[in-house]
Amino acid sequence: MSAADDLLALYQPEIGHELHCGPWLKINQQRIDAFAAATGDLQWIHTDPQRAAQESPYGGTIAHGYLTLSLLPLLTESNAPGFFEKNYPGMRLRLNYGLNRVRFPAPVLAGSRIRSHMTLKELERAGEGVQFTYLISVEIEGNDKPACVAEFLARVYP
């Protein structure tokens, strides 16, 4: 049996189950401003707290949806030391393969805390490797609607 077959056998029973709930992360104005500067998206609803307090339907600035999306590796702790070896035994390489679907149901107000929930949705062979489809939901503390819901695809190879 190959390392990919071992991994498929290990994770097959986990389909449909939450595999990880990440720690809370506070989204402050400094992080929002840094993302705005890096991407060139300087829209006032993200970068002008005074104007946003007066004109925004949210009463303040909000994080970019793509900022929330870009934080998925941090929120899922998938790049933390030892994560790869622990979760993908026998594999040497993981690649972000893409996203099937992304939605931003609720805004993240500056000062809010968010965290991720990661569920294994699908698992399949991808050549010599294995493709994982994770359903990731980013929770906003105290809010019924998530900030982001995404189907994330990762491929791992021996």
C-alpha positions as CSV (number, residue, x, y, z in Angstrom):
1,M,0.0,0.0,0.0
2,S,1.2,3.5,-0.8
3,A,1.4,6.5,1.5
4,A,-1.5,8.0,-0.4
5,D,-3.6,4.9,0.2
6,D,-2.7,5.0,3.9
7,L,-3.8,8.7,4.1
8,L,-7.1,7.9,2.3
9,A,-7.8,5.1,4.8
10,L,-6.9,7.3,7.7
11,Y,-9.2,10.2,6.7
12,Q,-12.1,8.4,5.0
13,P,-13.9,8.0,8.4
14,E,-13.5,11.7,9.0
15,I,-15.5,13.0,6.1
16,G,-18.3,15.2,7.4
17,H,-16.6,15.8,10.7
18,E,-15.0,19.0,12.0
19,L,-11.3,18.5,12.2
20,H,-10.2,21.8,13.6
21,C,-11.5,24.9,15.4
22,G,-8.8,27.6,15.5
23,P,-8.0,30.2,18.1
24,W,-9.6,33.6,18.2
25,L,-7.9,36.3,16.3
26,K,-8.6,40.0,16.8
27,I,-8.9,42.0,13.6
28,N,-7.6,45.5,14.4
29,Q,-7.5,48.6,12.2
30,Q,-3.7,48.3,11.8
31,R,-4.2,44.8,10.1
32,I,-6.9,46.2,7.9
33,D,-4.8,49.2,6.9
34,A,-1.8,47.0,6.2
35,F,-3.9,44.8,3.9
36,A,-5.4,47.9,2.2
37,A,-1.8,49.2,1.6
38,A,-0.6,45.9,0.2
39,T,-3.6,45.4,-2.2
40,G,-4.3,49.0,-3.1
41,D,-7.9,48.7,-1.9
42,L,-8.1,52.0,0.1
43,Q,-11.9,52.3,0.1
44,W,-13.0,54.5,3.0
45,I,-15.2,51.8,4.5
46,H,-12.0,49.9,5.3
47,T,-9.5,52.7,6.0
48,D,-11.3,55.8,7.4
49,P,-12.7,55.2,10.9
50,Q,-14.2,58.7,11.2
51,R,-16.1,58.6,7.9
52,A,-17.1,54.9,8.5
53,A,-18.5,55.8,11.9
54,Q,-20.7,58.5,10.2
55,E,-21.6,56.9,6.9
56,S,-21.2,53.2,7.0
57,P,-24.2,51.0,7.7
58,Y,-21.9,49.1,10.1
59,G,-21.0,52.1,12.3
60,G,-17.3,51.7,11.7
61,T,-14.7,50.2,9.4
62,I,-14.8,46.7,8.2
63,A,-12.1,44.2,7.1
64,H,-11.8,43.4,3.4
65,G,-13.4,40.0,2.5
66,Y,-10.2,39.1,0.9
67,L,-8.3,39.9,4.1
68,T,-10.5,37.3,5.9
69,L,-9.8,34.8,3.1
70,S,-6.1,35.5,3.1
71,L,-6.0,34.7,6.9
72,L,-7.3,31.1,6.4
73,P,-3.8,29.5,6.8
74,L,-3.3,31.4,10.0
75,L,-6.9,30.8,11.3
76,T,-6.7,27.0,10.5
77,E,-3.2,26.8,11.9
78,S,-2.3,24.8,8.8
79,N,1.2,26.4,8.6
80,A,2.0,26.0,12.3
81,P,5.2,24.0,13.1
82,G,4.5,20.3,13.1
83,F,1.0,20.6,11.6
84,F,1.9,19.0,8.2
85,E,3.8,16.1,9.7
86,K,1.0,15.4,12.2
87,N,-1.8,15.6,9.8
88,Y,-0.4,14.2,6.6
89,P,1.9,11.2,7.7
90,G,4.0,9.8,4.9
91,M,3.6,12.9,2.7
92,R,6.3,15.5,1.9
93,L,4.5,18.3,0.1
94,R,1.2,20.2,0.3
95,L,-0.1,22.6,-2.3
96,N,-3.0,24.9,-2.2
97,Y,-5.1,23.7,-5.2
98,G,-7.8,26.4,-5.1
99,L,-11.2,27.2,-4.0
100,N,-14.5,25.9,-5.2
101,R,-16.8,28.4,-3.6
102,V,-16.3,31.5,-1.4
103,R,-18.9,33.7,0.2
104,F,-18.7,36.6,2.7
105,P,-22.1,36.5,4.5
106,A,-21.3,39.0,7.2
107,P,-18.7,41.9,7.6
108,V,-15.9,41.8,10.1
109,L,-15.9,45.1,12.0
110,A,-12.6,46.4,13.1
111,G,-12.0,45.2,16.7
112,S,-13.9,42.0,16.1
113,R,-12.5,38.5,16.9
114,I,-12.8,35.7,14.3
115,R,-11.9,32.0,14.3
116,S,-12.1,29.2,11.8
117,H,-13.9,25.8,11.8
118,M,-12.6,23.3,9.3
119,T,-14.6,20.2,8.2
120,L,-13.5,17.5,5.8
121,K,-16.0,17.5,3.0
122,E,-14.4,15.2,0.4
123,L,-11.3,13.1,-0.1
124,E,-10.0,11.7,-3.4
125,R,-6.9,10.4,-5.1
126,A,-5.1,13.0,-7.2
127,G,-2.4,11.1,-9.2
128,E,0.2,10.0,-6.7
129,G,-1.3,12.2,-4.0
130,V,-4.5,12.9,-2.2
131,Q,-6.9,15.9,-2.7
132,F,-8.7,17.2,0.4
133,T,-11.7,19.4,0.1
134,Y,-12.3,21.3,3.3
135,L,-15.3,23.4,4.2
136,I,-14.0,26.3,6.2
137,S,-16.3,28.7,8.1
138,V,-15.0,31.8,9.7
139,E,-17.0,32.7,12.8
140,I,-17.3,36.2,14.1
141,E,-17.5,36.3,17.9
142,G,-21.1,37.2,18.9
143,N,-22.5,37.0,15.4
144,D,-24.9,34.4,14.0
145,K,-23.6,34.7,10.5
146,P,-20.1,33.7,9.5
147,A,-17.6,36.2,8.0
148,C,-16.5,33.7,5.3
149,V,-17.5,30.3,4.1
150,A,-15.1,28.6,1.6
151,E,-14.5,25.2,0.1
152,F,-10.7,24.9,0.1
153,L,-8.8,22.3,-1.9
154,A,-5.4,21.1,-0.8
155,R,-3.3,18.4,-2.5
156,V,-0.7,16.4,-0.6
157,Y,2.0,14.3,-2.2
158,P,4.5,11.7,-1.1
